[in-house]
Amino acid sequence: MTDANAATKPKKSLVLNAFVEMCSGHQSPGLWRHPEDQSWRFNEISHWVELAKLLEEAKFHGIFVADVLGGYDVYSNSLNPAKISGAQWPVNEPLSVVSAMAAATESIGFGVTVSTTYEAPYHLARRLSTIDHLSKGRLGWNIVTSYLDSAAKNMGLVEQPKHDDRYAQAEEYLKVIYKLLESSWRDDAVKRDRETGVYTAPDLVREINHKGQFFQVPGPHICQPSPQRTPLLLQAGTSRAGKQFAAQHAEAVFLSAHAPAVCAKNIAELRRIAKDEFGRDPANIKTLALVTPILGKTEEEAQAKLADYRQYASHEGALALFGGWTGIDLSKYGDDEELRHVESNAVKSTVEGYARFSPGTSKWTKHTIAEHVSIGGNGPILVGTPSQVADGLETWVKEADVDGFNFAYALFPQSFKDIIELLLPELRRRGLFWDDYAVPGGTYRENFYRTPGQTGPLDEHVASKYRWRAGVPAEQHSIPE
């Protein structure tokens, strides 16, 4: 693209989500100790309702709720560092609170992480449909295959299935979900006819009779069609198998890296696969990067906030999270040991990745790593005035081709209040963020694509071929395999 074309290319109106988890600290372990932090209130329903109301008033697209099914026990071969620091431990089940947040709001969406590895698809389909009904179609599902051996062991396995095997299972899992949510009931199956006494027309509900390598599911789905039928589909894998999966199924892809250059190649490859192999418009897959903004009215104020936060950050908690994310136990290395010179190729390559985008750090030890990830996790922190942070976000859009951001917090909810008070006005001034929901009171997907009536997946999406539409006889719509 020439500079002239780049200059005339319309700016993207960003998709903005809050990135949270039903735990304290989330991406910034130890910050629960800060006197202004409220993340430790994660067990209180009012905590989540207040957040949903705050973010909807600011017109956030959604609340992206992360989840894990096990503890971070790689570092020191122990769960104790996570226990002590509160590094995503304890953590509650996220779907449970969506109904409360939805009841207090009208338009904001809720993207919730649920793994395909440890739960029967029939059971999850029921839970997804239920929450989509209760939220009036504002549910998104962040599809993950899980990555912690601690979760696998608690689910009765010796270790988690191999990476590509998890994605093979996830592929079949999605087929079962599509069959249950889209093919089992015709759109108009529920009659509620008081005159005839027919609640549901029996010939408009059918078994799916799925017989696959991993799942045997006769059906039919136990819930009637919900407003979206299939929730907005989110995904967070950038491996070869993950990109292939996302290119076919994801409507939004979540990426976490410390610099846009890391994401740019993955995003370009994802969009290429989506177009060439699955016939999708690459622009219909929205990519969202993890960012933790630390804002001040002046640069000095923002830097002072960061210095204040660093006093409370837990390095042990950060190393626990790093161990879970990478499988690398940095307790095996000395306090002053230069990690770019150790024998382990996995350690060296991982640390080189950090070092590449933080050239001011001369020596990388386990404590340098801990400092690096203790605030913001595996994503960048953007520190400065609203203008400086907005410049940083625009750099990500320009260099990586991202469509929006999942904003993590240092302090809950103050970090989000700072974003709302300081950053959003600057983004709106630049034409980078909307003034209101495209479809007030609409479904998550309608607002995501800014298209009234687009409650279900787009016609080009694989899920759409499963939809049993109103008025179509069963013999004219066979359930796809």
C-alpha positions as CSV (number, residue, x, y, z in Angstrom):
1,M,0.0,0.0,0.0
2,T,1.4,3.4,-0.9
3,D,1.6,6.2,1.6
4,A,-1.1,8.1,-0.3
5,N,-3.5,5.1,-0.1
6,A,-2.7,4.6,3.6
7,A,-3.5,8.2,4.2
8,T,-6.9,8.0,2.5
9,K,-7.8,4.6,4.0
10,P,-10.7,5.1,6.5
11,K,-9.8,4.6,10.1
12,K,-11.1,1.6,11.9
13,S,-13.8,2.2,14.5
14,L,-12.3,0.0,17.2
15,V,-13.9,-2.9,19.0
16,L,-13.2,-2.4,22.7
17,N,-13.7,-5.0,25.5
18,A,-12.8,-5.1,29.2
19,F,-10.6,-8.1,29.9
20,V,-11.4,-9.7,33.3
21,E,-11.5,-13.0,35.1
22,M,-13.5,-14.1,38.2
23,C,-10.4,-13.8,40.4
24,S,-8.3,-11.0,42.0
25,G,-5.6,-9.3,40.0
26,H,-5.9,-11.3,36.8
27,Q,-3.1,-10.0,34.6
28,S,-1.4,-8.1,37.4
29,P,-0.9,-10.5,40.4
30,G,-0.4,-8.8,43.7
31,L,-2.3,-5.6,42.8
32,W,-5.2,-6.7,45.0
33,R,-3.0,-5.4,47.9
34,H,-3.3,-1.8,46.5
35,P,-5.6,0.3,48.7
36,E,-7.6,1.4,45.7
37,D,-8.1,-2.0,44.2
38,Q,-11.4,-3.8,44.4
39,S,-10.6,-6.9,42.4
40,W,-10.7,-9.0,45.6
41,R,-14.5,-8.5,45.6
42,F,-14.9,-10.9,42.7
43,N,-17.1,-13.2,44.8
44,E,-19.8,-10.4,45.1
45,I,-22.5,-10.2,42.5
46,S,-22.7,-6.4,43.0
47,H,-19.0,-6.2,41.9
48,W,-19.9,-7.6,38.4
49,V,-23.2,-5.7,38.0
50,E,-21.4,-2.4,38.8
51,L,-18.8,-3.2,36.2
52,A,-21.3,-4.1,33.5
53,K,-23.3,-0.8,34.1
54,L,-20.1,1.3,34.1
55,L,-18.9,-0.2,30.9
56,E,-22.2,-0.1,29.1
57,E,-22.6,3.6,29.9
58,A,-19.2,4.1,28.2
59,K,-20.4,2.0,25.2
60,F,-17.8,-0.8,25.5
61,H,-18.6,-3.6,23.1
62,G,-18.3,-6.3,25.6
63,I,-16.8,-7.8,28.8
64,F,-14.4,-10.6,27.9
65,V,-14.2,-13.0,30.8
66,A,-11.2,-15.3,30.9
67,D,-11.1,-18.6,32.7
68,V,-8.8,-21.5,33.7
69,L,-9.7,-24.9,35.1
70,G,-6.6,-25.5,37.1
71,G,-3.9,-23.7,39.1
72,Y,-0.6,-22.4,37.9
73,D,1.7,-25.0,39.5
74,V,4.7,-25.2,37.0
75,Y,6.9,-22.6,38.8
76,S,8.7,-24.3,41.7
77,N,6.6,-27.4,40.9
78,S,4.1,-26.0,43.4
79,L,0.8,-24.2,43.5
80,N,1.9,-22.2,46.6
81,P,3.3,-19.2,44.7
82,A,-0.1,-18.8,43.0
83,K,-2.0,-19.4,46.3
84,I,0.1,-16.8,48.2
85,S,0.0,-14.1,45.5
86,G,-3.5,-14.7,44.3
87,A,-2.2,-15.3,40.8
88,Q,-5.6,-16.4,39.2
89,W,-6.2,-18.4,42.3
90,P,-8.9,-18.8,43.6
91,V,-11.0,-18.4,40.4
92,N,-14.8,-18.8,39.9
93,E,-16.8,-20.2,37.0
94,P,-17.7,-17.3,34.7
95,L,-21.0,-18.1,33.0
96,S,-22.7,-18.0,36.4
97,V,-22.6,-14.2,36.7
98,V,-23.6,-13.3,33.1
99,S,-27.3,-13.3,33.8
100,A,-26.9,-10.8,36.7
101,M,-24.8,-8.5,34.5
102,A,-27.3,-8.9,31.6
103,A,-30.3,-8.1,33.8
104,A,-28.7,-4.7,34.8
105,T,-27.8,-3.7,31.2
106,E,-29.3,-3.7,27.7
107,S,-26.7,-3.6,25.0
108,I,-23.2,-4.7,26.2
109,G,-22.0,-8.2,25.2
110,F,-20.4,-10.9,27.4
111,G,-17.7,-13.1,25.9
112,V,-17.1,-16.1,28.2
113,T,-14.3,-18.6,28.1
114,V,-15.3,-22.3,28.1
115,S,-13.0,-25.2,27.2
116,T,-13.9,-27.9,24.6
117,T,-11.6,-30.4,26.3
118,Y,-13.3,-31.2,29.6
119,E,-17.0,-30.8,29.1
120,A,-19.6,-32.7,27.1
121,P,-20.9,-30.6,24.1
122,Y,-24.5,-31.5,24.9
123,H,-24.2,-30.0,28.4
124,L,-22.4,-26.9,27.2
125,A,-24.9,-26.3,24.4
126,R,-27.7,-26.2,27.0
127,R,-25.8,-23.7,29.1
128,L,-25.0,-21.5,26.1
129,S,-28.6,-21.5,24.9
130,T,-29.8,-20.7,28.4
131,I,-27.6,-17.7,28.9
132,D,-28.3,-16.5,25.4
133,H,-32.0,-16.5,26.2
134,L,-31.6,-14.8,29.5
135,S,-29.3,-12.1,28.1
136,K,-31.5,-11.6,25.0
137,G,-28.8,-12.7,22.7
138,R,-25.7,-11.0,24.2
139,L,-23.5,-14.0,24.8
140,G,-20.2,-14.7,23.2
141,W,-18.2,-18.0,23.6
142,N,-14.4,-17.8,23.7
143,I,-13.5,-21.3,22.5
144,V,-10.3,-22.6,24.2
145,T,-8.8,-26.1,24.3
146,S,-7.1,-25.4,27.7
147,Y,-3.3,-25.5,28.4
148,L,-2.8,-26.5,32.1
149,D,-1.9,-30.1,33.1
150,S,-3.3,-29.3,36.5
151,A,-6.7,-29.0,34.9
152,A,-6.3,-32.3,33.1
153,K,-5.3,-34.1,36.3
154,N,-8.4,-32.8,38.1
155,M,-10.6,-34.0,35.2
156,G,-9.3,-37.6,35.6
157,L,-6.5,-37.6,33.1
158,V,-2.7,-38.2,33.6
159,E,-1.9,-35.1,31.5
160,Q,-3.7,-33.0,29.0
161,P,-4.2,-34.4,25.4
162,K,-1.5,-33.3,22.9
163,H,-2.0,-29.9,21.4
164,D,-3.1,-30.9,17.9
165,D,-5.3,-33.7,19.4
166,R,-7.1,-31.0,21.5
167,Y,-7.8,-29.1,18.3
168,A,-9.0,-32.2,16.5
169,Q,-11.4,-32.8,19.3
170,A,-12.4,-29.1,19.3
171,E,-13.2,-29.4,15.6
172,E,-15.7,-32.2,16.1
173,Y,-17.0,-30.4,19.3
174,L,-18.0,-27.4,17.2
175,K,-19.8,-29.7,14.7
176,V,-21.8,-31.1,17.6
177,I,-22.6,-27.6,18.9
178,Y,-23.7,-26.4,15.5
179,K,-25.9,-29.4,15.0
180,L,-27.5,-28.9,18.4
181,L,-27.9,-25.1,18.3
182,E,-28.7,-24.7,14.6
183,S,-30.0,-28.0,13.1
184,S,-32.0,-29.7,15.9
185,W,-34.9,-27.2,16.1
186,R,-36.5,-25.3,13.2
187,D,-36.6,-21.5,13.8
188,D,-40.4,-21.7,14.2
189,A,-40.7,-25.0,16.1
190,V,-42.2,-23.4,19.3
191,K,-45.9,-22.7,18.6
192,R,-47.4,-22.0,22.1
193,D,-50.8,-22.4,20.5
194,R,-53.4,-22.2,23.2
195,E,-56.2,-23.2,20.9
196,T,-54.6,-26.5,19.8
197,G,-52.6,-27.2,23.0
198,V,-49.4,-27.5,21.0
199,Y,-46.4,-26.0,22.7
200,T,-43.7,-27.3,20.3
201,A,-44.5,-28.9,17.0
202,P,-43.0,-32.4,17.3
203,D,-41.9,-32.7,13.7
204,L,-39.9,-29.5,13.9
205,V,-37.5,-30.9,16.5
206,R,-35.2,-33.7,15.5
207,E,-32.4,-35.8,16.7
208,I,-28.9,-35.0,15.4
209,N,-27.6,-38.5,15.8
210,H,-23.9,-37.4,15.8
211,K,-21.5,-40.3,15.7
212,G,-17.8,-39.2,15.6
213,Q,-14.4,-40.1,16.8
214,F,-14.8,-38.2,20.1
215,F,-18.5,-37.8,20.7
216,Q,-21.7,-39.8,20.3
217,V,-24.7,-37.4,20.7
218,P,-28.2,-38.5,19.6
219,G,-29.9,-35.3,20.7
220,P,-32.2,-33.5,20.2
221,H,-31.1,-30.2,21.8
222,I,-32.9,-29.7,25.1
223,C,-33.4,-25.9,24.6
224,Q,-35.5,-24.0,22.0
225,P,-33.6,-21.7,19.6
226,S,-32.2,-18.7,21.5
227,P,-31.9,-15.1,20.0
228,Q,-28.5,-15.8,18.4
229,R,-28.7,-19.6,18.4
230,T,-24.9,-19.8,18.1
231,P,-23.2,-17.2,20.4
232,L,-20.7,-14.8,18.9
233,L,-17.6,-17.0,18.5
234,L,-14.3,-15.9,19.9
235,Q,-11.0,-17.7,19.9
236,A,-7.4,-17.2,21.1
237,G,-5.0,-19.6,19.5
238,T,-2.1,-18.6,17.2
239,S,-0.5,-22.0,16.7
240,R,-0.7,-23.6,13.3
241,A,-3.7,-25.7,14.4
242,G,-5.2,-22.7,16.2
243,K,-5.0,-20.4,13.1
244,Q,-6.6,-23.1,11.0
245,F,-9.4,-23.5,13.6
246,A,-9.9,-19.7,14.0
247,A,-9.9,-19.2,10.2
248,Q,-12.9,-21.4,9.9
249,H,-14.9,-20.7,13.1
250,A,-13.8,-17.5,14.8
251,E,-15.7,-14.2,14.4
252,A,-13.1,-12.5,16.7
253,V,-9.6,-13.6,17.6
254,F,-7.8,-12.5,20.7
255,L,-4.0,-12.1,20.6
256,S,-1.5,-11.4,23.3
257,A,2.0,-10.3,22.6
258,H,4.3,-7.5,23.8
259,A,4.6,-5.8,20.4
260,P,2.5,-5.5,17.2
261,A,5.3,-7.1,15.0
262,V,4.6,-10.4,16.8
263,C,1.0,-10.3,15.9
264,A,1.2,-8.9,12.4
265,K,2.4,-12.2,10.7
266,N,-0.2,-14.3,12.6
267,I,-3.0,-11.9,11.7
268,A,-2.0,-11.8,8.0
269,E,-1.8,-15.6,7.9
270,L,-5.1,-16.0,9.6
271,R,-6.9,-13.8,7.2
272,R,-5.2,-15.5,4.2
273,I,-6.4,-19.0,5.4
274,A,-9.9,-17.7,6.1
275,K,-10.2,-16.4,2.5
276,D,-8.3,-19.1,0.6
277,E,-9.5,-22.2,2.4
278,F,-12.9,-21.3,3.8
279,G,-14.2,-18.6,1.5
280,R,-14.6,-16.0,4.2
281,D,-14.2,-12.2,3.9
282,P,-11.0,-11.7,6.0
283,A,-12.5,-8.4,7.3
284,N,-15.2,-10.3,9.0
285,I,-12.7,-11.8,11.5
286,K,-12.0,-9.1,14.0
287,T,-8.6,-9.3,15.8
288,L,-8.3,-8.0,19.3
289,A,-5.0,-7.4,21.1
290,L,-4.4,-7.4,24.8
291,V,-3.3,-4.0,26.2
292,T,-3.1,-2.6,29.7
293,P,-3.3,1.3,29.5
294,I,-2.0,3.3,32.5
295,L,-3.2,6.8,32.0
296,G,-2.6,10.2,33.5
297,K,-3.5,13.8,32.5
298,T,0.2,14.3,32.2
299,E,3.0,11.8,31.3
300,E,4.4,12.4,34.8
301,E,1.1,11.5,36.4
302,A,0.9,8.3,34.4
303,Q,4.5,7.3,35.2
304,A,3.9,8.0,38.9
305,K,0.9,5.6,38.7
306,L,3.0,2.9,37.2
307,A,5.7,3.3,39.9
308,D,3.0,3.1,42.5
309,Y,1.6,-0.1,41.0
310,R,5.0,-1.7,40.8
311,Q,5.3,-1.5,44.6
312,Y,2.4,-4.0,44.9
313,A,3.1,-6.3,42.0
314,S,4.0,-9.9,42.9
315,H,7.1,-11.3,41.2
316,E,6.4,-14.7,42.5
317,G,2.8,-14.5,41.1
318,A,4.2,-13.3,37.8
319,L,6.6,-16.3,37.6
320,A,3.7,-18.6,38.4
321,L,1.6,-17.2,35.5
322,F,4.7,-17.3,33.2
323,G,5.2,-20.9,34.1
324,G,1.6,-21.8,33.3
325,W,1.6,-19.9,30.0
326,T,5.0,-21.3,28.7
327,G,5.5,-24.6,30.7
328,I,8.9,-23.1,31.8
329,D,9.9,-23.3,35.5
330,L,12.2,-20.4,36.1
331,S,12.9,-21.4,39.7
332,K,15.5,-23.7,38.3
333,Y,17.7,-20.7,37.4
334,G,19.8,-18.5,39.6
335,D,18.8,-15.0,40.6
336,D,21.4,-13.3,38.4
337,E,21.6,-15.9,35.7
338,E,21.4,-14.5,32.2
339,L,18.5,-16.5,30.6
340,R,19.7,-15.9,27.0
341,H,22.8,-18.0,27.7
342,V,21.3,-21.1,29.4
343,E,21.2,-24.5,27.7
344,S,17.4,-24.7,27.3
345,N,16.4,-23.6,23.8
346,A,12.8,-23.1,25.0
347,V,13.9,-20.7,27.7
348,K,16.4,-18.9,25.4
349,S,13.8,-18.4,22.6
350,T,11.1,-17.3,24.9
351,V,13.3,-14.7,26.6
352,E,14.7,-13.5,23.3
353,G,11.1,-12.8,22.3
354,Y,10.8,-10.5,25.3
355,A,14.2,-9.0,24.9
356,R,13.6,-8.1,21.2
357,F,10.9,-5.7,22.2
358,S,12.5,-4.3,25.3
359,P,15.9,-3.3,24.0
360,G,16.6,-1.1,27.1
361,T,17.0,-4.1,29.3
362,S,20.6,-5.2,29.2
363,K,20.4,-8.5,31.2
364,W,17.4,-10.8,31.3
365,T,17.1,-12.8,34.5
366,K,14.0,-14.5,36.0
367,H,13.4,-11.3,38.0
368,T,13.5,-9.2,34.8
369,I,10.9,-11.5,33.3
370,A,8.8,-11.2,36.5
371,E,9.0,-7.4,36.4
372,H,8.1,-7.5,32.7
373,V,4.9,-9.6,33.1
374,S,3.8,-8.6,36.7
375,I,1.7,-5.8,35.3
376,G,-0.3,-6.5,32.1
377,G,0.7,-10.1,31.8
378,N,1.6,-11.2,28.3
379,G,0.7,-7.9,26.7
380,P,2.1,-4.4,26.6
381,I,1.4,-1.7,29.1
382,L,0.9,1.7,27.4
383,V,1.8,4.5,29.8
384,G,1.1,8.2,29.3
385,T,-1.4,10.8,28.4
386,P,-4.6,10.0,26.5
387,S,-2.9,11.2,23.3
388,Q,0.2,9.1,23.9
389,V,-1.8,6.0,24.6
390,A,-4.1,6.6,21.6
391,D,-0.9,6.9,19.5
392,G,0.2,3.6,20.8
393,L,-3.1,1.9,20.0
394,E,-3.0,3.4,16.5
395,T,0.5,1.9,16.0
396,W,-1.0,-1.5,16.8
397,V,-3.8,-0.9,14.3
398,K,-1.3,0.2,11.6
399,E,1.4,-2.3,12.1
400,A,-0.5,-5.4,13.1
401,D,-3.9,-4.8,11.4
402,V,-5.8,-5.3,14.7
403,D,-9.5,-4.3,14.9
404,G,-9.7,-3.5,18.5
405,F,-8.4,-4.3,22.0
406,N,-9.1,-6.2,25.2
407,F,-8.2,-3.8,27.9
408,A,-6.8,-5.4,31.0
409,Y,-6.6,-3.6,34.3
410,A,-4.0,-2.8,36.9
411,L,-6.6,-1.6,39.4
412,F,-10.2,-2.8,39.4
413,P,-12.3,-0.8,38.5
414,Q,-10.1,2.3,38.5
415,S,-8.2,1.3,35.4
416,F,-11.5,1.1,33.5
417,K,-12.6,4.5,34.9
418,D,-9.4,6.0,33.7
419,I,-10.0,4.6,30.2
420,I,-13.5,5.9,30.2
421,E,-12.6,9.4,31.6
422,L,-9.3,10.0,29.7
423,L,-8.9,7.6,26.8
424,L,-12.3,7.2,25.2
425,P,-12.8,10.9,24.6
426,E,-9.5,11.0,22.7
427,L,-10.4,7.9,20.7
428,R,-13.7,9.5,19.8
429,R,-12.0,12.8,18.8
430,R,-9.9,10.7,16.4
431,G,-12.9,8.9,14.9
432,L,-11.7,5.6,16.4
433,F,-14.6,4.7,18.7
434,W,-18.4,5.0,18.3
435,D,-20.7,7.3,20.2
436,D,-23.4,4.6,20.8
437,Y,-24.2,1.0,20.1
438,A,-25.1,0.4,16.5
439,V,-28.2,-1.6,17.6
440,P,-29.2,-0.4,21.2
441,G,-30.7,-3.4,22.9
442,G,-29.5,-5.7,20.2
443,T,-27.6,-8.9,20.3
444,Y,-23.9,-9.1,20.7
445,R,-23.4,-10.1,17.1
446,E,-25.6,-7.2,15.8
447,N,-23.5,-4.7,17.6
448,F,-20.3,-6.5,16.8
449,Y,-21.0,-6.4,13.0
450,R,-23.0,-3.1,13.3
451,T,-25.8,-4.8,11.3
452,P,-29.4,-4.8,12.6
453,G,-30.9,-8.2,12.2
454,Q,-27.6,-10.1,12.0
455,T,-28.4,-12.2,15.1
456,G,-26.9,-15.4,13.7
457,P,-23.6,-16.1,12.1
458,L,-22.9,-14.5,8.7
459,D,-24.0,-16.5,5.6
460,E,-20.4,-17.2,4.7
461,H,-19.7,-18.7,8.2
462,V,-19.7,-22.5,8.5
463,A,-22.4,-22.4,11.2
464,S,-24.9,-20.9,8.8
465,K,-25.2,-24.0,6.7
466,Y,-26.5,-25.9,9.8
467,R,-29.4,-23.4,10.3
468,W,-32.8,-25.0,10.0
469,R,-34.8,-22.0,8.9
470,A,-38.5,-21.3,9.4
471,G,-40.7,-22.9,6.8
472,V,-38.1,-25.3,5.4
473,P,-39.3,-28.9,5.5
474,A,-36.9,-31.4,7.2
475,E,-36.4,-33.3,4.0
476,Q,-35.1,-30.1,2.3
477,H,-32.5,-29.5,5.1
478,S,-30.4,-32.4,6.0
479,I,-28.1,-32.0,9.0
480,P,-24.5,-31.4,7.6
481,E,-21.8,-33.8,8.7
